[in-house]
Amino acid sequence: MRTTKLGGLGDVSRLSLGGGIGQIWGETPREEALATLHAAVDAGITLIDCAPMYNNAEKFIGAAFEGRPPPGVKFTTKHQLGSPVPGTAAAALEASVDASLAAMRLGRIDLFFLHSNLHRDGFAYAFGDSAKAQFSTALSIYVEEVVPAMEALKAKGKIGHWGVTGIGVPDAVLDALDHPVRPSVVQVIANLMDSPGALKRYAEPARPRQIARAAKAAGLGVMGIRAAQAGALTAKVDRELSPNNPDRRDYERAAPFRALCARWGVDPAYATHRYALSLPDFDVVVLGVKNRSELSLCLKAEADGPYSDAEMAEIDALGLRPAGANGSPV
């Protein structure tokens, strides 16, 4: 397993095991989830990416390692703060950390993410704006409450580093990266469609590659998420989705990619993870796998190394990335 430096965390594996083992993407028996955790670590994965909203993932980590994780393995978790009553963000973040520490049976979280969307004050979302207090954090709250709270959690020794999930409104995410007190790591969409799928609530184009470039330019670590775009870039979506679901629409739009994979003789899940691992500016790719079979495909993608420039160009030539404001892929 290749390694990389991820912000202040130092050396970690290029692959991170994500929350799929928490029984959120299709059915996974508990025993298989635990076996997948152990298989990932045995294969050299040293970063486990978790969150309370990933159903049983934190509990399974606690059960798998019983409070004694292998040396060198690091753990992340997250909190979707939203926009709480003024003056309450610090308590909410600390309570979330405490609950995650208890569930995972750990003494410290290596990396703690603000998992809310970020938006500039006064911004109105195109979709679900009435609920934005639940899923999105205004920049004023981020600057005045979140940043100091994260630094306080570091000072208390409850977390080693903190980060943000960069799936919010692009300008707001870029503003956060430009703040004098920066996160150590940013999670950014990393797939061949540049698609956040059902996570996208704003109308403008997503700009994940611009966000990744800005993060690297600021000296931050970048974790790529949604490499398989919630199953849209696999051979078959593993759960029921309505025809209007953005992930279902992405799956249908990705038919040319599956046809290309058939010509190449590879599984789409393998190809999309190898593509994500080939992108510049991304240090780590988070896996949404739920079992050892899916894990093995991703391990092979990492072991086979980056795609060539010609192979990347052939995938990009499918035209699956959205056009930016200048008419070219973002």
N, C-alpha and C positions, 0 to 999 in steps of 0.2 A: 504494500500500500504506500503510495507516495504521500509525502507530508508537505505542509506549507505553513507559513506564519500567518496567524489570524489576529490582527490587531495586537492588543496587549496580552492575549492568551498565549502567545508563543507558538510552538510547533504543535499542529494537530493533523489528523488525517485529512486527505482531500475529500473523502466522503464522510458524511455525518448521518447517523441513523435518526430518522424523525419519528413523528407521532403515529405513523401508520400501525405500529405495533400496539396501539391503544384501542384497537377494534373500532376505528372510525371509517375505514375504507373497506367495506365489505366484511364478511365474517372471518374471524380468526380465533381459533380456540386459544384459551389461556396458555396451554402448554406450548403451542406453536409460537405464541408471542414471546414467551420466555426463552425458548430455544433460539429464536431469531436474534434476540438481544445478545445471547452468549455467542452465537455464530458471528455476529458483526464484530464483536470485540476480538474474538479469536482470529478474524481475518485482518485485523489491524486497524479497525475503526476506533478512534480515540475521542470522538465527540458525539454525545447523545443529545439531540435537540428535542425538548419536551415542552409541555404546557398543560395547565389544568384542564383546558377545553379539549384536550386530546383524549377524552374519555378515561380509559384505564391506564394510560401510558405511564404516568408518574407512579401509580401503585405497582405496576409491573416492574418498574425499575427497582423499587424498594424490595420487591419479592425476589427478583433475580439476583441481586447482589447483597441483600441482607445487611445493608449499611457498611459493607466492606468492598467497594468497587475495586477493580484491578488498578494497580498503580499506573498513573499517566492518563487515565480516562477522565475526561471533563464533561460537565453537564450544564445544559442551559435550560431555562424555563422562561415563561412569559406571563404578562398580565394585560388583559384588555381593559384599560382604565376607563375609556370613554371620557366624558366631560363631567366630573363629579362636582358636588357643591364646593365652592371655594374654601380652601383651607383643609380639605380632607384627602387630597391625593396622596400625601406621604403615608398616612395611616393605611390607606387601601393598598398601596404598593407593598408596605412592610407586612401586612396581614397575608397577602398573597405569597410573598417569599416564605413566610413562616409555615404556611400550609403546604407549600411545595417541598420544603425541607423535611417536614414530617412525613409526607407521602413517599418521598424518595429515600428517606432514611439517610440523609446527608447532613454534614455539618456546615456546608457552604455551597452556594450556587456559583459556579465559575463565571456564568454569563447570564444576565437577567435582562430580558427585552421588554420595552414598552410595545405591546402588540396592537395598540390602537392605530387606526388611520390617523394621519395628521392633516389638519386643514388650517388655512389662515383664518383669522377671526372674521366673521361675517360671511364666510363662504357657504353657498347652498349646493348640496349634492343633487345631481340629476336623478338619482334613485335612492329612495329611503331617507330623504333629508329629515323627515319628522322623527327618525330614530337615531340621528347622528350622535346624540348625547350618550348612547349606549356603545357605539362602535368607533367613535372618532374623538380625538383630543385637539382642542384649539391650540394654536401656537403660543398664545399668552399663558395658558395653563402649563404647557410644556416648559416654557422658559422660567416662569415664576415658581412652579411647584414641582414638576417632574424632575428637572435637572438637579435641583438641590436635594430632592429626596433620594435620587439614585446615588449621588455623591455621599449622602449620609449613610446609606446602606453599605457602601464600600467601607466607610470609616468604621462602621460597627463590625465589619468582618463577615456580614451575612452573604455578601456577593463579592466576587473578585473584580468583575467588570460589568458594564451595562451597555445595552444597545437599543436600536429602534428597528421595527419592522417597516421597511420602506415601501409599503403598498398604498400609502395614502396619496393625496393630491400631489403630483410631482413637484410643483413649486414650493409647497409647504415642507416636503421632505428635504429638498435642497436647502431651504432656509435653515432647517434644523442642523444640517451638516455644516452650515456656515456659522453657527453659533460659536462663541468663544469657548464654551465648555462642550466638547463634542462627545458623542458616544464612541465606544471602542470598536463596535461592529455594527454593520447594517445588514439586514436581510432584504434581498432584492429578487424580484422575479427573474428566473433564468431558464427560459425555454425558447424554442425556435420560432414560436409565434409571438414572443414578447407579450404574452397574454396573462393577465391576472384572473381571467375567467369571471366566476361569480363573485370574486372579491372586489371587483372594480365597480365603484358607485358614482364616479364622476364622469363627465361627458367627454372631456378632452382625451387625446391619445395617451396611453401609458408610455413612460419613458424610462424603462428599467436600465437600459444600457448607459444612458446619460447619468443616472443616479449612481450606478456602479463606478463609472469613470470619475465622478466627482468625489465619491468616497475614497477611492484609491489615491486620488490627487491630494486628499487631506490626510493621508496616512492611516486610514481606517481599514479594518478588515471587512470583507464582503462574503456573506453566505448566500448562495443561490438557492432559491426555493421554487417549488412548483415546476421542476424540470419536466415532469410528465403532465403538467397542467391538469391535475386532479383526474387523471385517466384519459383525458382527451387525446393524448399523444401515445396511447397504448393500443394494442390490437383490439381490445374490447373494454368498455367502461364496466366496472364491477359493481354498479349499483343502479337503481332505477332513477332516471332523470326525466323531467318533463321536456317536451319538445322545445319549449322556450327557454330552458335553462342555459345560461351562457356556456357552461362546460359541455353540454350536449351539442350546442351549436359549434363550438370549437372542434369537437370530435368529428362532426360531419364535414367541417371545413378542412380538416386535416387528412381527408381521403387521399390526396396526392402524396402526402408523406408516407402513408401506409403502402401505397403502390410503389414508391421508391424503395422502401425497405424490402418489399417482396422481390424487386429486381436485384437488390443487393444480397438477398438471402439472409436477412437479419431480423430479429424481433424489434418492433418499434420501440419498446421500452428500453432495450439496449441502445438503440441509435439515439434516442432523445437524451438519455443520460450521458452518452459519449459526446454528443453535441454540447451539452451544458458544461461538461468538463473541459471542452476545447475553447470556451469563450474567454477572451481577455478580461481582466479586472475582477474575476470571481475566484476567490481563494478556495472555497469549500462548496460542495453541492450537497444539499440535504435530501435524503431519500425518504419517500413516502411509502416504502414497502411495508407489507404486513406479514410476510412469511419468508422462509428461507429460500424458496424457489425464486421469488422476485428479487431477493437480496443477491442471489448468485448472478443474475443478469447484470446487475449494477456493478458488482465486483469485477466481472469480466470487462465491462465498459471502461472501468478505471484502469485495469491491468493492460488493456490494449492501447492505452495512450491516446493523445489528441488526434482528432481527424486532421487530415491534410487540408491545406488551403483549398485544393480543388474539391474535396469532399464537402467541406463547409459551404463552398460556393454553390455546389449542386443542390444542397438542401435549401439555401437561401433563395435560389432561383425559382423555387416552388411558389414564391410570392405569398407566403403565409404570414409575414409580419405586416403590421398596419402601416399605412403611409403617414409620415409626420407632416408637420405644417408646411415643410418645403417640398412635399410630394415624394420624398424618399423614405425608406425604412428608418425608424427611429433607432 
